[in-house]
Amino acid sequence: MTQLAKTVTVAPADRAFEILDRHRAAVLAWYRTVTDELGHVRLCAEGDLLSPSKTSGLGWAALGLKLCHMLDLFPDLPDGYRENLALRIKGFQQTRGKDQGWFTDKALLEAVDRWRYRILRDRNMPVRVAESRQAMTALLSVDEMPDRPLPMPADTTSGIDAHVRNLPWAKNPWGAGSHWSHLMVFLAIRTVQQAVPPMSDPLIDHGFRAIEPFFSEETGSWHEGVPSSSQVLNAAMKVYTAHDFIGRPPPSPERMIDYLLNAVVAEGGCNHVDALYVAETALRHTDHRREELEHFAAEAVLCAEDYRQPDGGMSFHLDRTQTGYYGMAVSRGLPGIADLHGTKLLTWSLVLAAGILGRRDALGWRLPIA
């Protein structure tokens, strides 16, 4: 974590508030350079390699919709922009064949098929699941629903048990938590489509029980063995997203806060979205070490500002635009150019930090559905 010199007289919170106050205007100016009134969204204003079309750019459309929702950019964009962007995302949901129900970006899947997940029978399935989750939650963030039923990675108790057992809780708890969360969110969205409260679905309840053996009372996260602190925090974040989506409080949030703050001090790191998501979610259920988390949030805002580029947006990498997305080359990685993925993720971190600092409502910002 950035250490302030003793000669600095402006408190971290004051500097953080200044950054938060000017963020929306800067992002709006940048966002106008990467989109049009029809809802086509590009990764960056210069050097991008994936042009949006009817069959490509699903991820950019979903990220754009979430970004606009978080900062409420819609009033300053062309009339009908929100509807056009949501309609564009819905157009990626397949109506027939093996992909029926999935949201698929054909250009992305073709790139994935050429090199990744070669040990899997259906090697682009993890990408289809993740992209569909992103698309669906983007739509739900603006009160839209998918037009068609969703495929289920598992929809029986035995299937859920097998799914959970096969996840890498020791080698990659972040990935394990992510794929478990995908399943829980898919099941919950199905109940919403069927007008059934998610909490009443026995399969969802079974899914939460299935990961109880992987919960660590020592860390407040889900894993086996002794993974790195980033894996512990990121796994917690992924599992917390399902708790949040379904409205179920996470277990032992105080223990998770202790682990988070100790990791921040020990490593001097500035994890943005994952750590802030864990902190903000935990604080909804406890006031444990709130003042320390407020200081952490203010410092995280200062760290996020380092990713601001001259064009007003933010970049995924500190010194250049994002170059790869699920293994596909998506930009030339130019320096000084913001990108959509970085701007969306770091905006999410600022929205979370603003909530911890008690500023989100005053700014008119909103959390996305994750």
N, C-alpha and C positions, 0 to 999 in steps of 0.2 A: 504494500500500500504506500502511496506517495506520502512522504514525510514533509510536513511544512517547516520551513526554517523559523527560528525564533523571532526573526525580524519582520515576518509577515504579520500585518495587523488585521487583515480581513479574515474573518473566521471561515472555515470550510463551508458551513451552512450558508453564509451570505454569498459566497462565490457560487455555490451550487444553485441558489435561487436565481442569481443573475443568468446562469446558463439555461436553467429551465424556462425562464421568462422569455428568452429570445429564440428558443429552439423551434417552436412551431413555424414562425415566419421564415426562418432559414430553410427548414425542410420543405415548406410549401413552394418556395421559389425554386428549389432544386427539383422537386417532384414534377413540376410542370415541364421540365426539360426531358423527362423520360416517359411521358404518357401522352395520349391523345383523348379526344372526347368519346371515342368508341370503347375505351377501356383497354387498349393495347398498352402494355407496360414493358419497358426495357430494363435491363439490369443496370445500365449506366449510360450516361449521355455521350460517351466517347470510348471506342475500343471494344464494344460488345460484339459477341460472335453468334449469339442466338437471337434471331429476329422473331418477334411474336407473330404467330399466324393462327389459323383455326386448329392446328394440330401441334403447336409448340408454344411454350411460354406459360404453361399452367402455373408453375411455381411463382413466377413473377406476378401473375395476376392475383394469386392468393396473398402474397406478401404485400402487394400494393393495397389490396382491400383492407387488410389488417392495419397497415400504416395509416391509411385515411381514417379508419374507424378510431384508432387510438387518439389521434390529434384532432379529430373532427374537421378534416380538411374538405369535406363534401360541399359545405356552403360556398367555398371559394374556388370550386371547380365547375366545369360546364354543367348546365341543367341535364339531369338524367344520367350523370356519370356513375353514381353508385349502382343504379339499376343496370346500366350497360356492363359494368365490371362484373357484377354478380351473374348476369346472364352469360357472359363470356366463360366464367368458371363452370357454370352448369353445363355448358356445351362440351366440356371435356369428359363428362360422365358417359360411359359406354352403354349402349342399349342392346348389344347382342354379342354372341361368341364367348370365348373364355374370359374376356375382360368385362363382361356385363356387370354393371354396378360400380366398377372401379373408375376413378378419375385418372385418366392416362394421358401423358404427354408423349406422343409417339416418337418425336425426335430424341427425347431424353432416354426412353426405353431402348431405342435402337443403339444408342451409344453405350448404355449399360450392358446390353446383351453381348457387345463385342469384347468385353474384357472382365466384367465383374461378376462375383458370385458364381463362379464356374463350378463350384462343388455342389450347388443346389440344383435340384431337378427343374425348378422354375426360378431361374436365377435373378429375374428382376422383381420377384414378389416383394422383397423388403422395400424397394423403391415405390412400387405401386401402393403399398400400404401407407408409407410415410407421406407420399404426395396426396393420397386420398384424405388422410387425416388433416393435412394442412388445408386442403380445399374445403372440406366440410366445416372445419372450425372457423375458417374465414367467413363462410356463408352464415353460419350461426351467429357470428359476432355482429352481423347487421340484420339479424332476424329473418334470414332466408333459410330455406330447407333444401336439401338435395331433392331432385325430382323423382328419384327412383330408390328402391330398397338397396341396401349396402350388402356386399358379401361379408361373411363372417369368417375370420381365421379359425375360430373354434366356437361351437354353439351347443356343446353338451358338457356336463361336469367332467366326464372322462377326457374329453378333448381339451378342456381348459387345464386339467391336471397335466396332461402330456405336454401342452404348450408351455406351461410354466417350468416344468422339469427340464425342458430342452433349452431354456434360456441360459446365457453365460453369466450366472450370478457371481462366479469367482473370477473369471478372466476379464469380463467386461460388464460390470453391473450397470453402468450407464446404458449400454445397449439393451440389457435385459429389462431394466425399468422402462425403457422407451417402448419396447415391443409389447410388454405387458400392458402398459398404458394405452397403446393403440387398441388392443383387444377390448379393454374396459370401455373406452370411449365409443368404439363401434357398437358394442352391445347397448350402451346407453342411448346412442342416437337411434338405434332401432326401436327402443321403447318409446322415444319421443315421436317417431314416425307412426307408431301404433297407438299413440295417445295413452301410454301407460307410464306412471311415475317410475324413474330409474331405480329408486330405492326399493321398489316392490319386486324387482326382477331377481329370482333366486340364483340365476346364473351370475349376475353381477356380485351378489353377496358371496357366492362360492369363489369367484375370482379373487376377492379380497382375502378370503381365508386361505387360498392356495399360496399366497406369498408370505403368510405369517412366519413360516419357518426360516425365511431369509431376512427377517427384520432383526437388526442389531440394537439391543438396548444400550450398548456402549456408544454408538454413533448416532442413533436415531434415524438410520438409513437402512437400505435393503441391499445386502451383499453377502458373500461368503469370503472367508479369509480376511486378509488385511490389505485391501486395495489402497491406491493412492488417495489423498484427500480430494483431488478433483473428481475421481471416480465416485467417491462416497457422496459428495455434494451433488454431482450431476445425476446420479441414480436417484437421490432423494427428490430432486427437482422433477424428474420424469414421473415418478410414482405420485408425487404431490399433484401433478396436473390431472390425474384421474380422480383423486380425492376431491379436488376443486370442482371438476366438471360435474361430478355426481352429487356433490354437497355432503361429503363425508369427512369429518375432521381427521387429520393425520394423527397417528399415535406419538406420544412423547415429544411434542414440539419443543419443549424446553431443552431436551437432550440434543436435539438437532441444532438449536441456537448455540448451545455451548460448543458443539463441535465446529460449527461454522466460524464463530468468532475466534476460537483457538487456531483454526487453520489459517485464517486471514492474518493473524499476528505472526504465526510461525513462518509462513511462506512469503509474506509481504506482497501477496498477489492482489489482483483487482478483477476477480471474476465478475462479469457483469450480469447477464440475464439469469443464469442458473442460481447463483448465490443470492441475488436480490429476490428472485422468485421464492426461494425457500424462506428467506427472511420475512418477506411481506406476507406470505401465506401463514407462516407460524405465528406472526403477530396478530393475526385475526383470532387466534385461539388462546393467546397468553400475552402478558405484558413483560415477560421475562427478559431482562437486560435490554429494555427498549431504548434507553439513552445511548447505549453502545451501538445498537443497530442503526440508530439515527445518524450517529457519527460515521459509521461504515457507509450508509447510503449517501451521505454528503461527499465523502471521499470518492465513492464510485462514480458520482456525477462528474467530478473533476477528471477522473481517469477516462471516462467515456468521451469527454470533450477533446482528448488527444487524437481521436479518430475523425474529428471534423475536418473536412476538406475545403479548399477555397471556394468550391461551388455551392457550399452550404449544407450538402448532405454529409453522410459519414461512410467510411469504408470498412469492409470486413477485416482487412488487414491494416495494420498501422500505417504502412507506407505505400499501399497500392490497392487497386480494386481486386475483388474476388476473381480468381481465375478458373476454379473448378466447382462443379455442382454435381454430386453423386458420380464423380469421375468424368463428367463431360466438360470439355473446355468451353467456357462461356464468356471469357473476355481476354484481352491482351495484357491485363494487369498493369494498366498505366498508373504512374504516380500522380498524386494530387487530384484524383477523380473519385468521387463518391460512387457507391453502388447500392442497389436496392436491399440486398440481403443485410449488409452492414447497417444501413440506415434503419431498417425495420427492427433488427435485433437490439441495436443500441437505443432506439426510441423506446422499445419495450422496457429496457433497463431503466431509462429515465422516468417512464410512467410508474414503474414499480418503486423507484427511489422517491418520486414525488408523493406516492402514497405513504411510504414510511415517514416522510418528513411533514406530512399533513398538508401538502400543497396541491394534490391532484384535483380535488373538486374546484378549487379556485382557478385552476388553469383550464378547466373544462375538458380534461383528458379522461380516457376510459381504458380499462384493461381489456385486452383481447381475450377471446376464448382460445385456450391453448390445446 
